[in-house]
Every structure is written in C-alpha cells, then in structure tokens.
Amino acid sequence: MSSNNPFDFSGKRVVVTGASRGLGRELALGFARAGADLVLTARQLPLLEQLATEVRGLGREALVIPADLATREGADTLVAATLASGPVDVLVNNAGYSEPLPFLDAEDDVWERVMAINVMGVVRLTRGLGGAMLARGQGSVVMVGSVLGRTAIPGASPYIASKGAVEQLTRALGVEWARKGVRVNALAPGFMDTDMVGEESESASLRGYVERRTPMRRLGRADEVVSAALYLASDASSYVTGTIIHVDGGWTAA
C-alpha cells in the first residue's frame, strides 16, 4: 500500500468469500475501488462472473473460483487454486449461512450445515491462506461475524453459536499471530439493508422491531461495513489485532 495513503490497495490481492451477492458483493467492489485485485468465491458461478466483469470494469483483476466452503474439498480447492495464481494479502471470511429455527426444532443436520460453513469453512481457509501469509510474514484476515456473536434473539441458536465461535477464533488468532506479521480482526455487522435480509425486512413487524431495537433507529448500509473492512485490512489499523468492530448502529451498546 502507498505510504501516503494507507487505504490504497494497489498491488494487493484480496480474497472475498461469499462474494456472489449481498454484503460479500459490496465488499469485493469496495476493495476493487480501493485498487485491489480480487479472488472471488461462492457457489453461484453466474453471479460471480457478473461481479468479475464489474471488477474488471474498474481496472482490477478478478479471478473467479467457485467453491462450496461447507466441504473440505471445496475449501482445499479454493486454497490451492488461489495460491497457485499468486500470493494473498487479505482474506475476507464473509461466507455465511443461517437456518432460523427454534432450538428444539433444529436437528443435527441443521447444526452441521451451519457449523460447516460458518466455522469449519473459516477455519480451513484461514489455516490455508493465513498459513501462506505467515510464511511471507505479512497479511490481514478480516472475519465477518455478527452482532449475534455477542447478543441473541430467539430462533437462531445455531447461527448465534457459530458467530460466537468466529469471535473467539478472531481473538485467539489475533493473540497467536500477533508477532508474526499477520493481523486477525472481525467485523460484527448489525441488521443490514442488503438482499441477504431483503425478504425478511419486507415484513413490517421485523423491520419495525430492528429499528426500535437499534439506537440509530435504522438498518445498516453495506457501504458502512465496507469502510470498516477497508480499515481493518489496511495499514491504517497496523496496531489492531484480535479486535471485533461492531458496525451495528449501537445494537450491542444498548
């Protein structure tokens, strides 16, 4: 990055998981606008290709690697293909999955699906790509958690447990890698006005609850999370590791 502008990602390579839509798509475009070249991954190849076209339109390179991060094979394929094409400077672990159900209705298969993507997918990618960063002595890992990693609502226990695990993994690696040149931090967004929550937020009752519960009285915007991600990935946060930044309109403070 430029010494004069810590938010200039020119010459840097950023991996964004879950990039095909929602917050992941906006994160990818945000890094591209900041000058980064992208490795884009998700399960939906057509949507990834559309995004790659937009990234290239911004003058940046975009490598598309479709992968199912719920499986060991998918994660291993992504790691191998990414490293074969060049080094990685930033890993954004954005891919996530939720299946809202009351606790007693969530059978083992639900827990296994949620944990496979939200926890084991993150573990495998961070081990593979973060390990390569350690070998180079530099890099930044940005986890995308949730305010539900710290707080709770009814009917989402598998997701809440998974995001709590991501928060603790962030702290553990932040400490473990602190003197090795690789920083690990997390974003914890509140309820965002993206297509990932669009169907639910069409319900006046849910939107009303979220707005009343949030001190700022509104849902968050994707660009507000992107700005925080750029900060955590950049040299502007060179003394920040093992930290969770809540981008939540005051949700966790209330």
N, C-alpha and C positions, 0 to 999 in steps of 0.2 A: 504494500500500500504506500501511497505517497506520504512522505514525511510531513508535508504541509497540509494534507487532508486525510485524517485517519479513516474517513468514510469512503475513500476512493478504493474500490476493489479491483482496479485494473490489474490484469495479470494474475488474478486469483481465481481459483476453481472451487466452486461451491456445489455440494450435493444436497438436493432437496427431495425428501421422500414425501409420498402422498401429494405429489405436485399437480395432479391432473385437474383438481378443482378446489374451490373454497379457499381457505387460508393458505394452503400449500401453493396454489397457483399464484396468489398475490405475493407470497414470499419469494418465489422464483423470479417474478417480474421485478420486484423491488431490488433484488441483488443484481439482476441484469442491468437495470437503470443505473446502479452504482458502479457498473463497469465489470462485473464478474462474468466469467464463463460458467455455464451450468451443466450439471449432470442431473437429469430429470427422471424420476422413477415413480411408478404407480402401477396398478394392474391394467388400466384402461389405455391401450396404445393409441387409439384415435385422438383422445383428448390430449395425451402427451405430445403427439405430433403437432396438433394445433398450437399448443403452448410453445413448442420448439420453434415454430415458424415465427411467432411473435418475438421470442427472444432473439432470433437471428435478425429480425427486422430492426432490433435495437443495436445491431452491430456486434452482438456477442455470439460466442459459440454455444451450441446446445447439443449434448449427447443424450439420446433417449435410451433408457434401459428398462423395459417393462419387467416387473418382478412382483411376486406375491410374498410379502415380507412376513406372512404368517407361517411360512415354512422355512426350514433350514436351507433347503435347496435354493429358494428364492433369494434369501439373504446372501448365501455364498456366491451365487451367480452375480448379484449386484456388486459385491465387493471385488470379485475377480475382474469383472469387465471394467469397472471404474479404475482400478489400479493399473490395469493393462494399458489404459488410454492416457495415463498421466497421474501426477500427484494430486492430492486433495488438500485444500487449505481450510475449508469449513464444511462441517457436516451439520445439516439441519434435520433433526429427527422429528418430522412433522406427522408422519403417517399414524393414524389412529382409528379406533373402531369402538362403537358403543352399541349395546343392545339393551335399551331400558326395560327393566322388568323388576317387579317386587322380588326381594331376596329369596323368598320361598319358591318362586316360580323360575328362578334362574338355575337350571340344571348344570351338571358338569360341563356339557358341551358348550354352553354359553360362556362359562368362566374360561374354558380352554381357548375359545376363539378370541375373546377379549385380551387375555394374557399373552396369547401367541403373537398378536400384532403389537399391542401397546407396551409390552415388557420384553418378551424374548426377541422380537424384531429389533427393538432398540439395543438390547444387549449385544446381539450378533453383529449389527452394523457398527456399533461403537467399538467393539472388540477388533473388528477387521479394519475399518477405516481409521479409527482412533489409534490403533496399534501402528498403522503406517505413519500417522502423524508423529507418534512418539519416536519412531525410528529416524525421522527427519528433525526432531527436536522443536517442532512448531505446529500450531494449528489451533482451531477452536471448534468445540462441539456445542451446538445450541439445541437443547431439548425443547419440545413444545409440550408442556404439561397442561394444567387447567387449574382454575380456582377450586375445582372439586378434588384436587390433590391435597387440599388443606381444609376445605369446608365440605358440607354434604347437603344433598337434597334427597327426598325419598325416591326409591325406584331405580337407582343407578349404582348399586353396590359393586358390581364387577368393574365398571369404569372407574369409580372413585378409588377402589383399591389399586387399580393399575396405575392411576396417575399419582397416587401416594408413593408407589414404588419408584416411579420415574423421578420424583422429587428427591427421594433418599439416594437413588443412584447418582443423581447430579451432585449431591453433597459428597458422597463417598469418592467419586472420581475427581471432583474438584480438589479434595484433600490429597488423594493418592498421586495425582499427576501434577500437583502444584509446582514442583521444582523441575519438571521435565519438559516445560515449554508448551504444554497443551492445556488450554483452559476449558472447563466444562461448566456451562451455566444453563439455566432454563427460563423459558417464558411461561407464565401461567395466565393465559387469557381468560377473561370472563365470557359472558354470553355475547357472541359476535353476530353481526348482521351480515352473514355470508350465506351462500347457498347450502352450506352444511347444516344450518339451522333454519333455513328458509321455510321448510314445510311446517316445522313446529311453531315458528314465530308467527305464522299466519293465524294461529289461534290467539284471539284477543285475550283470553284468560292467561295464557302463558306469557305473552309479551307484557301484559299488564303486571303480572307477578314479578317478572325480571326487572322491569323499570321501577317498580315500587321498592324492590329489594336492593337495587343499586343506588348508592348515594348520588351519582350523577344523573340518575333518572333516565337512562337511555342504554341501548345496546352499544357495544363497541364497534369500531370500524376496522377493517382489515389493515388499512394503512397505519393505524396506531400500533398494531402488533408488529408490522414490518419495520417501523422505525426502531422499536426496541430490539428486534432481531439484528438489525444492522449494527446497533451499538454493541451488543454482546459479541458479535462476530468480529468486530473491528478492533484496531489498536487503541481506540478511544477508551476501551474497557480493559486495558492491559493489566490492571491491578484487581480485576474482578474475576473470581472463580468460585465454584461451589455455591452460587447465588441463584435464587429464584426471584425474578422480577414479575410482579403481579400487574398485568395490564387489564384492569377489571373495573374501572370507574368507582373504586372504593369498596367493592364487594367484600373483600377479605378483611378490611379495616372496620367494617360496621358491626 
